[in-house]
Amino acid sequence: MSIDDDTPLNGGSDDRTTELADNRSNNNAPNSNNNNADEIIAPSTLRRRTTSTCESVSMPEVLDLVRRDPRGTDFVISMFTAAVLSYRRDTLIRPFPNHFINPNDIEPNDFPRLMKCLEQLPSVADCLRDICRLENDAVILLGWLLRQPGLQFKSRGKDFYHKIQEITGKSTYKVAPDYIFEFKAQRDTAKERQFELLKEQHGVITAYHGSALENFHSILTNGFLNQFNKTALYGEGTYFSSDLSVCMGFCAPGKSWDKSEFGSRVTCVAVCEVVKHPDVTLPGGTLKYDIDRASTLGASKAPPTYVIVPNNDHVQLRYVFVYAEDPATSSATAGSRRARSCVGLRRFVGKYRFALTMFSYLLLLIMVGLWQNRQFKRWFKKTVFQFK
């Protein structure tokens, strides 16, 4: 089932600290067959050298890309900035813009120059008012970002949140996202054609995926890479959920672009279509791990909302929910922000239930032992009476 021919959702934990294998990076990078596509030829003074392997784009064309969806441009820049600010940026930014590579240096990726470019980049509104103010590096970076197939998004209205909930069922998480972005899939690509074929054969479900903000640029450009997931409690694969509240516990807010209309700190949730392939563990379905591990864990069924996808080709991103943490830009009320905090607290208690139980028991034993001590009782009564 899909939403107006474009459905999505997902939840789990994503760790991209290990470097992408070269063959994986080449196969999944949206720009793998055009690694020099970040060279832009701007008019007059912003003209740059070109070679036979470079693709040239004029400044008016970059301006046109921004005008098509200013908010979508803001979203793409914000996700890229979050990845650049991460200590794992060498892994998260694949492919890397060639314009910011110094092949003769020990560390070829010129992150200081890239960060300086992002710091000097004006807001999207200012870019639209006077794009000629942009430095050459900024024009080239914008063109590189906005022309990548994996970063083609358009903003959607909040009514889509309710349509998605009609597919997945009502969530216990009651806070609607502040912004929704739709991924514009390239229908003529081999990956999309293969996914559509699997979709016709097996059908799909819609599920959510939560991850740290810094991971989203990599997810958008390279897709879900389950070999880098650090959580495999119920078997190998990327974890999703049909309940948004489950995923919110995995969504660590992060710092992004400080000139974004979303604010400098946001939280994101991916919304995906998952093929109901026999290898996919559906909610409440039989787990796919080996018998020895199943006996150790003491469970043979997946949690009622979990979806576990071991094959990267069986999932496709459709939407991204954005929650603004800045009260000045967020449409969430104070009550809804408290609801978010409660969800995080419940996730923390659920995750460390055993440790919290043992700590409470130890604290109780200490209190009982102190109360049985005569000297402590005399000191306690004396202190209380003096206070009164």
N, C-alpha and C positions, 0 to 999 in steps of 0.2 A: 504494500500500500504506500502511496506517496502523496505529497502535498502539492497539488497543482503541478504535477510532473517534476517537482523538485523537492525531495524529502531529505532529512538528516538528523543525526544525534550521536552522543558518546560519553563514556566515563571510565577511568582507570588511572594508573600512574605511569609516567613516561620519563625515562632517564636516558638522555642523549650524551652522557659523559664520555662514552667510548667513541673513537673516531669512526666515521663512516668508511666502510671499505671502498676502495677505489672503484670497483665495478659497480657497487650499489650506488655510489655517488653519481657515476656517469649515466646509469640507467634511469635514475629517478629525477635528477636535476632537470627542471623544466627548460633550462637553457643549455643542456649538455651538448647539443648539436650546433650551438651558436655561442661559444664561450666569449666572443668579443662583442656581443650585442650591446655592451654598455657604453660604447663609444658614441657620443652625440655631437653632431655638427651644428652649432648654434650660429645664428647670423652674425655678420660683421665681426666685431671684436671677440665673439665667443666661438670663433671657428677653431677646430682642432684637426690634427693630422688624421688621415685615414689610410688604410691599407686594403688590399683585396679581401682580407678576412674580417674587416670591420663593417658594421652596419651603422649608417649615419642617420640621425634624426634631428630635425630642426627644432629650435625653441618654440615656434608656434605649435608644432605637433605635441610637444610636452605640455604646453598650456592647454591644448585641446583635451589631452588625457586627464588633466586635473579638473577641467570644467565638466567632464562627463559625470563625475560623482565626487564632489569635494570631500564629503564625509568618508567615502570609501578610500580616497587618497590619504586622509588623516589616519584611518585605520591601518593601512599598509605601512605608513611611516612609523606609527606607534609600535607595531609588532616588530619591525626591523630594529628600532631603537632599543626595545627591551632585550633583544638578542645581543646587540652590540654592548650593552651595559653588563652582560653576564660574564662571569669568569670563565664560562665554557664557550665563549663566542667563537673560538676557532672551529669548534665542532658544530655549533648551531647555525652558522652562516655558510652554507654550502648550496649553491656555488657562491663564490665571493666576487664582488664587482671588480673587473679587470683594471679599471681606471685607478683603483686604489691598491694595486699590487706593484711592489718593487722587486722584480725577479733577482736582482743582484744582492739584495740584503739577506742577512741570516734569517730574519723573520719577514718574509715577503709581504704578508698582509699588513698594510699600513693602517692600523687601527687608530693611532693618534690623529692622523689626517682625516680619517672617516668620522671620528667623534667630533672633531672641530667643525667639519662640514655640517653635521647634524645640529650642533649647538648654534651655528650661524644661520641655519635654515629658518626663515620666518614662518609664521602660521600659514595654513592653507588660504585663509581669507586674504592675507597680505600678498601671497603669491598671485592670487587672482587679480588683485588690484594693480600690481606692478611687478610682473615677472622679470622685467629687465633689471631689477635690483639684485637678482640672484647671482651669486658667484658661479663661475664655470663649473666647479666641482659639484655644486648643488644641482645645477641643471642636468649634469650627466648622471648623478645619483638618482634623481627623480625619474629620468627616462628609463634607467635600468630597472628600477623597482616597478614602475607602472606598466612595463611591457612584458614582465614575466608571466607566463600562463598560470602558474600556481598562485599568483597574487591578483587575480582578476575578481574583484568583489563589487557588489553594489548594495547600498543600504536599503533596508526594507522597513516597513512600518511595524509597530508593536502588535498589530492584529495577527501577525504571523506566529507570535508566541502562543496565542490561543489555538491556532490551527495545529501547531505541533503538539500541543497538549491533548488535542482530540485524538491524535494518533497514538501517543504513548500512554495516555491515561493521566488523570490528575496527579500531580506531585505533591508531596508533603511540604515541599519548598514553595512558599507562597509569593516570593518576590520576583516580579517580572524584570527582564533585562532592560537596561537603559537604552541599548542599541542592538539592532539585529543586522547582520551582514550576510548576504547570499553569495555563495561561491559560484562563479560563472564557469561551469565545466566546459572544456573544449570537446564538443561532441565527436569531432573527427579524429581524436587521438586514439591510439591503440589501447591504452589503459581504460578509457571511458567506454570504448566499444566492447572490450572484454567484460567490463562490469555490467553493462546493459544486457549482454548475453546471459551472464550468470543470474542476473535479476529476473529475466524471463523464465529461466529454467527452475529456479529455486524460490523466487520471491524474496522480499526484503522486510526487515523490521527497522524501526527508527530508534536510535539510542544516543545517549549523551556520553561525552568524554571530558573529564576534567584533568587539567595539567597546569604546571607553573606557567606564568605568563611568558617567561623567556623561551619556552619551548615552542610557542605558537608559530613563529616565523619558520622554523624547521618543519613543523607539521604542515603548514600551508604550502611550502615549496617542494618538500620531498614526500609528503604523506606520512602515514603511520608506519613506523619501523619497529616491529615487535621485538627484534633482536636486541634492542637497547632498553627494554623495559626492565625495571629492577624488582617489580613485584610479580611473583608467580605462585601465590598461595594455592590457587585452584587450577594450576596448570599453565603451560607456556602460552603466551599470546598477549594481545592488547586488550585491556579491560574496558568495557562499556557498561552502561546501565540504562534501563528504561525509566528510572526515577531520577529526576534532576537533583534531588536532595542528596543522594548517594555521591554524586560527582562533585558537589560543592566542597566536600571535605578534601578533595585532591586539588582544588583550584587555589593555588597560592597567589595572592595579589602581588603585583610587581610594579616597579618604576618603569615608566615608558617615556614618551616624548613630552617634554614639559610645555610645549606650545599646542598640545592637542586640546580639542574642545571636550574630550572625555575627562580631562584632568591628568595629573602626572602619575596616578596610581590606579590601575584597573585590574579587573579579574575577568577571565574569559572561559567560556565553555564551548566545546565543539559539538555540532549537531550533525549526525551522519546517518547514512543508509548502510545497513549491514546485511549481506546476503545470508539467507537461511540455509547455508551449505551444511552437509552432514558433519564437516569438521568443526563447525562453529558450535560452541556451547550456548544454548539459549537459556533464558530465565527458568530456573528450576530443573534444567536438563541434566543428564548424566555427565559428570566430569570426564575429561579426556586423559587424565594423567594415569600413570601405571598403578597396578594393584598395591604394591608395597607402599607407595606414597599415600594412597587412599586409606590404607589401614592405619598409617601413622597419623594422618590428619583426622581420621574418624568421620569422614564425610564422603559421600558418593554423588551428592547432588549439588549443583551450583546454587548460590543464594537466589532468592526468588526474583531479583531484579537484575542480576548480573548477566552480561553477554561477553563471552571470551572468544576472541578472533585470532587464531594462530597464523592465518595467511593474510599478508598485507593487501592482496588483491581482492579480498572479500569485504572491504570497507571503502566508502567514498565520502569525503567531506561534502556537506551541503550548506550549512549555515554556521555562524559563530555568534554566540551571545556575548555581549560586553556589559559588565557591571562597573559603573563609575564609582570609585571610592571617595572622590572629592565631593563633599556636600554641596559645593557651589555649582557643580555640573550634574550631579546625580538627581534623578527624579524620585529616588526612593525617599520615603518619609523616615522620620526617626524610628518609628515603630518597625518599619521593614528592615532597617539596619540592625535593630536589636534582634530581629528574627534571623538574620544572617549569622550574628554572633552566637545565637543559641544552637544553630545547626553545627557550627564549628565546635562548640563545647560538647555537644552530644557525640560528634565524631571522635573527639579526643578521649572522652570517657569510655566509649566503646572500644577504641584501639588499645588503651592502657588499663582496661578493667581489672585484670589480674594484679598488676602492680599497685593500682590504687587500693584494691581490696587488702593486699598484704600490708601496705603502709597504714591503712586505717586500723587494721588489727594490731599492728605493732604500737601505734599511738594509744589504742585502748589499753593494752597491757601496761604501758608506761604510766598511764593515768591511774590504773588500779593499784599498781605497785607503789606509787607515790602516796595514794590515799591510805594505804595500809601502814605507811611509815609515820610513827608518832611525832617525830620532830617536824616533819612536813606539815602534819595536821595542826600542830601548835603554831607553827609559823604562818600557816594559811589563815587560821582563825584570828590570830593577832593582827595580821595585815588587813583583813576584811573589816574587823571592828575599828581599827584606827582610821580606815578610809571613811567609814560611816560617821 
